[in-house]
Amino acid sequence: MIVLDTHCWLWWLSDPKQLSRAARAAIQRSVARNEALVSAISVLEVAMLVARGRLELSMALEEWIAQAESLSGFRFIAIDNRIALRAVQLPGEFHSDPADRIIVATALARGAGLATKDERMRRYPHVRCIW
């Protein structure tokens, strides 16, 4: 089981070659087992990038999200109370970005690895990162 950081989710859907070989293999295995997880906060991040003109999609945002939701192998994880609390109570030192905290908390809550290129997340010793 693996949680995809927002950029990994985007790259998997648009340009998988941007992912490392290890991340691609881990995501592929998880997709095959229907265990590739995307936090709902990643949808917010994508929508914000589009709204700010920092990301251009090949179709309307709502249609892009609907297509992403229909892909087999992926499950979207809501930000429930347990994940929200865990994001605030992460053990040790972790930076303050709320989206990153929620993504890490989602991986921890699900006992999953985390696919990310983000160095700050990869240095965090309490979550198993794949890159």
Backbone bond lengths (Angstrom), bond angles and torsions (degrees), N, CA, C in turn:
res aa  C-N    CA-C-N  psi(-1)  N-CA   C-N-CA  omega(-1)  CA-C   N-CA-C  phi
1 M - - - 1.458 - - 1.524 107.73 -
2 I 1.331 115.23 138.54 1.460 119.71 -178.33 1.532 110.04 -143.94
3 V 1.327 114.71 139.87 1.465 121.73 171.52 1.518 106.66 -98.12
4 L 1.320 116.46 133.73 1.460 120.44 177.98 1.514 109.84 -96.51
5 D 1.321 116.55 126.71 1.455 120.28 169.99 1.528 106.56 -62.96
6 T 1.307 116.95 158.07 1.468 121.34 -172.98 1.522 112.07 -54.05
7 H 1.323 117.88 -47.10 1.465 119.32 -178.31 1.527 111.36 -64.79
8 C 1.321 117.70 -34.76 1.472 119.85 178.03 1.524 110.97 -67.13
9 W 1.313 116.37 -39.11 1.472 120.40 176.61 1.531 110.01 -61.20
10 L 1.336 116.10 -47.53 1.465 120.44 179.05 1.526 111.00 -60.92
11 W 1.330 116.72 -45.70 1.458 120.26 -178.83 1.520 111.41 -65.98
12 W 1.329 117.70 -39.29 1.467 120.22 178.20 1.526 110.37 -58.26
13 L 1.330 116.06 -40.35 1.459 120.47 -177.33 1.526 113.35 -79.88
14 S 1.328 117.63 -29.03 1.460 119.04 -172.10 1.527 114.63 -113.40
15 D 1.331 117.90 -35.21 1.461 120.69 -175.41 1.524 109.58 -157.53
16 P 1.339 117.68 75.13 1.467 120.88 -175.28 1.526 114.73 -57.36
17 K 1.326 117.72 -19.95 1.470 119.63 179.75 1.530 111.77 -66.64
18 Q 1.333 118.25 -16.30 1.461 120.39 176.05 1.524 111.72 -73.59
19 L 1.330 116.34 -17.67 1.460 121.08 177.37 1.523 109.59 -80.74
20 S 1.308 116.26 150.86 1.461 119.33 174.04 1.531 108.98 -66.83
21 R 1.300 116.03 162.04 1.470 120.85 178.40 1.530 110.05 -59.66
22 A 1.338 117.48 -42.93 1.469 121.38 -179.50 1.526 111.24 -64.51
23 A 1.327 117.16 -41.98 1.470 120.31 179.57 1.528 110.62 -66.06
24 R 1.329 117.21 -43.55 1.475 120.22 178.09 1.527 111.11 -59.11
25 A 1.318 116.33 -44.17 1.466 120.36 -178.59 1.535 110.53 -65.67
26 A 1.324 117.10 -43.25 1.471 120.47 -179.79 1.524 111.28 -65.33
27 I 1.324 116.49 -40.91 1.464 119.81 178.71 1.528 109.69 -66.56
28 Q 1.320 117.26 -43.65 1.467 120.82 179.37 1.518 111.30 -58.69
29 R 1.335 117.37 -44.07 1.472 120.83 178.24 1.521 110.64 -62.18
30 S 1.324 116.46 -42.43 1.466 120.15 -179.07 1.525 111.53 -68.59
31 V 1.313 117.55 -39.10 1.467 120.94 177.38 1.532 109.51 -61.70
32 A 1.328 116.68 -43.23 1.462 120.75 -179.36 1.529 111.72 -61.42
33 R 1.330 117.05 -28.98 1.471 121.55 -179.76 1.531 112.47 -98.87
34 N 1.334 116.79 7.78 1.468 121.81 -176.87 1.522 111.13 59.86
35 E 1.337 116.09 38.93 1.455 121.81 -176.06 1.526 112.82 -126.56
36 A 1.325 117.63 24.04 1.464 121.13 174.15 1.522 106.90 -91.36
37 L 1.317 116.03 120.91 1.457 121.41 -172.66 1.525 111.05 -112.28
38 V 1.319 115.25 140.32 1.470 122.38 176.36 1.520 107.01 -128.54
39 S 1.319 116.18 126.21 1.463 120.40 177.50 1.523 110.20 -72.09
40 A 1.322 115.74 145.16 1.467 120.35 175.98 1.526 111.29 -58.67
41 I 1.325 117.94 -25.24 1.467 120.40 178.57 1.530 110.50 -63.96
42 S 1.330 117.99 -26.07 1.464 120.48 177.35 1.520 111.36 -67.69
43 V 1.319 117.18 -32.76 1.471 120.37 175.28 1.526 108.91 -64.28
44 L 1.318 116.82 -43.17 1.469 120.83 176.72 1.528 110.60 -60.16
45 E 1.327 116.39 -45.02 1.467 119.40 -179.32 1.531 111.56 -62.52
46 V 1.321 117.36 -43.06 1.467 120.57 178.16 1.520 110.02 -62.59
47 A 1.325 117.24 -46.09 1.462 120.87 -179.62 1.532 110.94 -60.58
48 M 1.321 117.23 -39.94 1.467 120.54 178.72 1.528 111.27 -67.20
49 L 1.327 117.21 -40.36 1.466 120.17 177.80 1.520 111.06 -62.03
50 V 1.316 116.85 -41.87 1.464 121.03 178.40 1.526 109.64 -65.32
51 A 1.324 117.34 -46.10 1.469 121.48 -178.51 1.526 111.40 -60.83
52 R 1.319 117.14 -33.97 1.477 121.69 -178.89 1.522 112.99 -87.41
53 G 1.330 116.65 -0.76 1.460 120.03 179.57 1.512 113.78 76.81
54 R 1.345 118.28 15.53 1.464 121.87 -179.15 1.523 112.48 -93.23
55 L 1.343 115.96 -7.72 1.454 121.24 178.38 1.514 107.96 -142.51
56 E 1.322 114.89 131.48 1.457 120.30 177.67 1.524 108.05 -115.37
57 L 1.311 115.83 124.85 1.455 121.37 179.38 1.520 109.96 -99.69
58 S 1.312 116.85 161.32 1.461 121.58 -178.00 1.528 112.49 -80.69
59 M 1.336 116.72 -1.88 1.466 122.06 179.97 1.521 107.93 -155.07
60 A 1.310 116.35 175.24 1.462 120.57 178.20 1.523 109.71 -58.57
61 L 1.314 116.51 145.12 1.460 122.64 -177.01 1.525 112.04 -52.90
62 E 1.324 117.18 -47.41 1.464 120.76 -177.68 1.526 110.89 -61.19
63 E 1.320 116.76 -40.43 1.467 121.07 178.81 1.533 110.20 -68.27
64 W 1.332 117.07 -40.72 1.463 121.56 179.34 1.529 109.95 -60.84
65 I 1.333 116.67 -45.88 1.468 121.19 179.40 1.530 109.87 -63.66
66 A 1.331 117.20 -44.08 1.468 120.40 179.56 1.526 110.76 -59.71
67 Q 1.318 117.18 -41.54 1.465 119.76 178.47 1.523 111.02 -67.08
68 A 1.331 116.65 -40.17 1.467 119.98 178.08 1.528 110.50 -63.06
69 E 1.319 116.81 -38.81 1.466 120.87 179.15 1.522 112.22 -66.96
70 S 1.318 117.45 -26.01 1.462 120.61 -176.48 1.526 113.11 -86.46
71 L 1.323 117.92 -7.30 1.461 120.42 -178.73 1.524 110.92 -69.09
72 S 1.307 116.18 135.08 1.460 118.67 176.83 1.527 109.08 -74.62
73 G 1.306 114.83 151.73 1.460 120.85 178.47 1.506 114.13 95.17
74 F 1.332 117.38 -17.56 1.462 121.86 -177.95 1.517 110.96 -109.32
75 R 1.317 115.47 142.65 1.461 121.52 172.76 1.530 108.11 -129.65
76 F 1.318 115.61 136.51 1.456 120.87 176.92 1.521 108.64 -93.77
77 I 1.313 115.25 134.01 1.454 121.49 -175.48 1.525 109.02 -108.33
78 A 1.325 115.46 120.87 1.462 121.14 178.10 1.527 109.70 -69.59
79 I 1.298 114.59 156.50 1.466 120.61 175.60 1.528 106.73 -89.12
80 D 1.324 115.14 93.08 1.465 118.90 -179.58 1.536 109.51 -88.76
81 N 1.318 115.99 179.24 1.462 120.49 -177.47 1.522 112.05 -60.73
82 R 1.318 117.10 -38.81 1.467 121.17 -179.27 1.527 111.27 -63.20
83 I 1.323 116.56 -43.70 1.470 120.35 179.05 1.526 110.11 -68.63
84 A 1.327 117.44 -41.38 1.469 120.66 179.86 1.530 110.71 -60.36
85 L 1.311 117.01 -45.65 1.466 120.14 179.01 1.521 111.06 -66.24
86 R 1.296 116.86 -42.43 1.468 120.36 -179.56 1.521 110.86 -62.57
87 A 1.334 117.08 -35.17 1.471 120.98 179.05 1.526 111.49 -62.90
88 V 1.312 116.66 -31.51 1.472 121.05 178.16 1.524 110.74 -81.70
89 Q 1.319 116.92 -29.91 1.458 122.11 -172.97 1.522 113.25 -106.53
90 L 1.318 117.85 29.41 1.464 120.14 178.67 1.522 109.52 -58.66
91 P 1.325 117.40 137.19 1.466 119.58 179.37 1.525 111.13 -69.79
92 G 1.319 115.41 151.88 1.455 120.16 176.35 1.511 112.62 69.99
93 E 1.319 114.78 -160.37 1.461 122.29 -178.48 1.524 109.85 -94.90
94 F 1.333 115.55 129.54 1.455 120.99 174.28 1.516 107.21 -148.20
95 H 1.320 117.27 146.74 1.464 121.04 -176.15 1.530 110.97 -66.36
96 S 1.318 116.70 173.44 1.465 121.02 -168.13 1.533 115.27 -95.75
97 D 1.321 119.62 1.20 1.462 120.35 -178.48 1.533 109.84 -61.94
98 P 1.342 117.57 117.21 1.469 119.95 -175.37 1.529 113.65 -60.11
99 A 1.311 118.63 -39.52 1.468 120.57 -178.64 1.525 110.27 -64.87
100 D 1.328 117.21 -45.62 1.465 119.89 178.76 1.520 110.63 -62.23
101 R 1.321 116.88 -40.82 1.469 120.40 179.37 1.531 110.81 -62.09
102 I 1.324 116.87 -40.88 1.472 120.66 179.43 1.526 110.57 -68.06
103 I 1.311 117.81 -40.34 1.463 120.60 178.97 1.529 110.55 -63.95
104 V 1.329 117.36 -44.73 1.466 120.38 177.21 1.526 110.43 -64.14
105 A 1.328 117.50 -43.78 1.461 120.69 179.12 1.531 111.12 -61.71
106 T 1.318 117.00 -35.71 1.464 121.06 177.51 1.525 110.00 -64.00
107 A 1.330 117.09 -45.56 1.467 120.36 178.30 1.528 110.56 -61.47
108 L 1.314 116.93 -44.38 1.464 120.20 -180.00 1.523 111.49 -64.77
109 A 1.324 116.60 -43.76 1.467 120.77 -178.70 1.521 111.34 -63.49
110 R 1.314 117.68 -32.38 1.466 121.95 -178.54 1.531 113.02 -93.86
111 G 1.333 116.73 -3.22 1.462 119.20 -176.99 1.512 111.94 64.40
112 A 1.321 115.96 34.74 1.465 122.43 -174.10 1.515 111.39 -109.79
113 G 1.317 115.24 158.73 1.452 120.80 169.13 1.518 109.40 -77.12
114 L 1.320 116.03 171.18 1.462 121.94 -178.57 1.516 109.32 -129.37
115 A 1.331 116.39 120.27 1.466 121.28 175.09 1.520 108.04 -86.86
116 T 1.326 116.51 115.46 1.465 120.69 179.83 1.518 110.70 -156.98
117 K 1.313 115.03 147.15 1.455 121.60 171.78 1.524 109.98 -95.65
118 D 1.312 116.83 -12.72 1.468 123.58 -175.83 1.532 110.60 -62.17
119 E 1.324 116.06 115.66 1.465 122.03 -177.68 1.524 112.37 -60.90
120 R 1.337 117.27 -38.97 1.466 119.34 -178.94 1.520 110.80 -63.23
121 M 1.313 116.53 -39.96 1.465 119.78 178.44 1.524 110.92 -71.54
122 R 1.313 117.02 -38.28 1.469 120.68 -178.65 1.522 111.82 -68.18
123 R 1.320 117.82 -26.75 1.469 120.88 177.93 1.531 112.39 -80.65
124 Y 1.314 117.71 -12.82 1.458 121.54 -178.20 1.536 108.05 -73.48
125 P 1.324 118.61 115.84 1.454 120.43 -171.38 1.526 116.18 -75.95
126 H 1.317 117.89 -6.60 1.453 120.34 -173.78 1.534 113.83 -93.48
127 V 1.320 116.93 -1.86 1.467 120.46 177.09 1.529 107.96 -131.20
128 R 1.329 116.33 141.16 1.464 122.18 -179.41 1.528 107.89 -84.65
129 C 1.320 115.56 111.13 1.469 120.37 -178.61 1.523 110.59 -100.57
130 I 1.295 114.45 144.61 1.458 122.04 177.69 1.520 107.79 -117.62
131 W 1.279 116.33 123.56 1.453 122.15 171.90 1.500 108.62 -154.20
